[in-house]
Amino acid sequence: MYGKSIQKTISLGHNNLKASIIIDKVIAFLILHLPNFNSHLHASAFTELLEKSINQKLALFLESQSRGYEFSTGTISPLYFLFIKDTDLNSSRRQPDIGVFLGSSGVTINEAFFHIECKRLPTPLKGGRLESEYARGGNNDGGIERFKKELHGASLSVGAMVAYIQKDDYLVWHKRVNGWIKNFMDANPDDNITWSKDDLLSNSSNNQSEKSSLKIYKSKNSRINYPPIILYHFWIPLS
């Protein structure tokens, strides 16, 4: 089942960078800046609630913040991130909401090393969409489901989901999302993937103080052909 390898290095020019180091950097970047996204939307008088529109705003916000965020691996300096919405990628059978790229002076990798899928909580129940779409949808459109079915991040070892919480709080949604996953474990609704306790969202050691608006969970999600992928779940209030 796990016959395929996953990406362990990122090629940038003539250099091979250790992927885990770069992934740690982008996780730290998201932890630093995602708590400010809600106030950014309010400051811009943004009122559109369509998920795609929010995703576009998020990609532009992260891209603007990355302009002042440079770092070094010891091999190359400076390095920076690029955040691009709805990108066609070789490592994804469907477009992730946001692909994260790595660049340095005069060089940019042409394949995202990190995929981000975004979902609203609650899911707007129109057009046959399922309430459980954060985890599993009705047409391979569930957030966690897309990673498990290798529609996103097939050859990658780590990815992320962003939840826009627009009603209730993270405690309510954590219970609901894990409740859905437990139901999938019991009912086994998919022929080609398996839901298990590893898919459940657990508290991440990356969580900031209780005063932070950002809540972070982690899950380890099995896949069809590749080893399990680690997903970081970044939950932000958008009231």
C-alpha positions in Angstrom: 0.0 0.0 0.0 2.8 2.4 0.9 5.0 1.8 -2.2 5.5 5.4 -3.2 8.0 7.8 -1.7 7.3 11.3 -0.5 9.1 14.5 -1.1 12.0 14.9 1.4 14.0 17.6 -0.3 13.1 20.8 -2.2 15.2 21.7 -5.2 15.9 25.3 -5.6 18.4 26.1 -8.3 21.4 23.9 -7.8 20.6 23.3 -4.1 18.6 20.6 -2.4 17.0 21.9 0.8 15.7 19.6 3.5 11.9 19.8 3.2 11.2 19.5 6.9 13.2 22.7 7.7 11.2 24.6 5.1 7.9 23.1 6.3 8.7 24.2 9.9 9.3 27.7 8.6 6.0 27.9 6.8 4.1 26.5 9.9 5.8 29.2 12.0 4.8 31.9 9.4 1.1 30.8 9.5 1.1 30.8 13.3 2.5 34.3 13.3 0.1 35.8 10.7 -3.2 33.9 10.6 -4.4 35.5 13.9 -4.4 38.9 12.1 -6.5 37.8 9.2 -9.9 38.5 10.8 -9.0 42.1 11.7 -7.5 42.6 8.2 -10.9 41.6 6.6 -12.8 44.0 8.9 -10.4 46.8 8.2 -10.9 46.4 4.5 -14.7 46.5 5.0 -15.0 43.0 3.3 -18.5 41.7 3.4 -18.5 38.8 0.8 -19.1 35.4 2.4 -18.4 33.2 -0.5 -15.6 30.7 0.3 -13.7 31.4 -2.9 -13.7 35.1 -2.2 -12.4 34.6 1.4 -9.7 32.3 0.0 -8.6 34.9 -2.4 -8.4 37.5 0.4 -6.4 35.0 2.5 -3.9 34.3 -0.3 -3.4 38.0 -0.9 -3.0 38.7 2.8 -0.4 35.9 3.3 1.4 37.0 0.2 1.6 40.6 1.5 2.9 39.5 4.9 5.5 37.3 3.2 7.2 40.3 1.6 8.8 41.2 5.0 9.4 37.6 6.0 12.8 36.4 4.9 14.9 33.6 6.4 18.0 31.5 5.7 18.6 27.7 5.8 22.4 28.2 6.1 22.7 27.2 2.4 20.7 29.9 0.8 19.8 33.4 2.1 17.4 35.1 1.8 14.4 32.8 1.2 10.8 33.8 1.0 7.3 32.3 0.5 4.8 32.8 -2.3 1.1 32.1 -1.7 -0.9 31.4 -4.9 -4.7 30.6 -5.0 -6.2 27.7 -7.1 -2.9 26.6 -8.6 -2.6 23.7 -11.1 0.1 21.4 -9.6 1.8 18.2 -10.7 1.5 16.9 -7.1 -2.3 17.5 -6.9 -5.1 16.0 -9.0 -7.3 18.9 -8.0 -6.4 22.5 -7.3 -5.7 23.2 -3.6 -7.2 26.4 -2.4 -3.7 27.8 -1.8 -0.3 26.5 -2.9 2.8 27.6 -1.1 6.0 28.1 -3.2 9.6 28.8 -2.2 11.8 31.5 -3.7 15.1 33.2 -3.4 16.8 35.9 -5.5 16.2 35.1 -9.1 14.9 31.6 -8.5 11.5 30.2 -7.6 10.5 26.5 -7.5 7.8 25.7 -10.0 5.9 23.3 -7.8 4.3 24.0 -4.4 5.9 22.2 -1.4 2.8 22.8 0.8 -0.9 22.7 0.1 -3.7 24.5 2.0 -7.3 23.6 1.8 -9.9 26.0 3.3 -13.4 25.4 4.6 -16.2 27.4 6.2 -17.7 26.2 9.5 -20.6 25.7 9.2 -20.8 24.5 5.6 -23.4 26.4 3.6 -26.0 23.7 2.9 -26.7 24.6 -0.7 -26.4 22.5 -3.9 -26.4 19.2 -2.0 -23.3 20.0 0.1 -22.9 18.0 3.3 -22.6 19.4 6.8 -19.6 17.3 7.3 -17.7 18.8 4.3 -14.7 19.9 6.5 -13.9 16.1 6.8 -15.9 14.4 4.1 -18.2 15.7 1.3 -20.6 14.3 -1.2 -18.4 14.5 -4.3 -14.8 13.9 -3.1 -14.9 17.5 -1.9 -14.4 17.0 1.8 -11.3 18.8 3.1 -9.6 15.9 4.9 -11.0 13.5 2.3 -9.1 15.3 -0.5 -5.8 14.7 1.3 -6.7 11.1 2.1 -7.7 10.4 -1.5 -4.5 12.1 -2.7 -6.4 14.7 -4.6 -4.1 17.2 -2.8 -0.6 16.8 -1.6 -0.1 13.3 -3.0 3.7 13.3 -2.8 3.9 15.6 0.2 4.3 14.6 3.8 2.7 17.6 5.5 -0.3 19.9 4.5 -2.8 22.2 6.2 -6.4 23.1 6.5 -7.8 26.5 7.4 -11.3 26.7 9.0 -13.2 29.9 8.9 -15.4 29.7 12.0 -18.5 31.8 11.3 -20.8 30.4 14.0 -20.2 28.9 17.5 -16.6 28.5 18.7 -13.7 26.1 18.2 -14.7 23.8 21.1 -18.1 23.2 19.5 -16.6 22.5 16.1 -13.8 20.3 17.5 -16.5 18.0 19.0 -18.6 18.0 15.8 -15.7 17.3 13.4 -14.4 14.5 15.5 -17.9 13.2 15.8 -18.2 13.0 12.1 -14.9 11.2 11.8 -16.0 8.7 14.5 -19.2 8.1 12.4 -17.1 7.4 9.3 -15.0 5.0 11.4 -18.1 3.0 12.3 -20.0 3.2 9.0 -16.9 2.9 6.6 -18.6 5.0 3.8 -15.7 4.8 1.4 -14.4 1.9 -0.7 -10.8 3.1 -1.2 -9.9 4.9 2.1 -10.1 3.9 5.7 -11.1 6.3 8.5 -9.4 5.6 11.9 -8.7 7.3 15.2 -5.5 8.8 13.6 -7.8 11.0 11.5 -9.2 12.6 14.7 -8.1 16.2 15.4 -5.9 16.4 18.5 -4.5 19.5 20.2 -1.2 20.7 18.7 1.9 21.6 20.7 2.1 24.7 18.5 -1.0 26.3 20.1 -0.4 29.7 21.5 -1.8 31.2 24.7 -5.6 31.1 25.3 -5.7 34.7 24.4 -4.8 34.0 20.8 -7.7 33.8 18.3 -5.9 31.0 16.4 -6.6 27.4 17.4 -4.3 24.6 16.0 -5.0 20.9 15.8 -3.1 18.1 14.1 -4.1 14.8 12.5 -2.2 11.9 10.9 -4.3 10.8 7.9 -3.8 7.5 6.0 -3.9 7.6 2.2 -4.3 5.2 -0.7 -0.8 4.8 -2.1 1.4 7.1 0.0 2.4 7.0 3.6 0.1 9.0 6.0 0.1 12.8 5.7 0.4 15.1 8.7 -2.3 17.9 8.6 -2.2 21.0 10.6 -5.6 22.5 11.2 -5.6 26.2 11.7 -9.0 27.5 12.9 -9.7 31.2 12.8 -12.8 33.1 13.8 -14.5 35.2 11.0 -17.5 36.6 12.8 
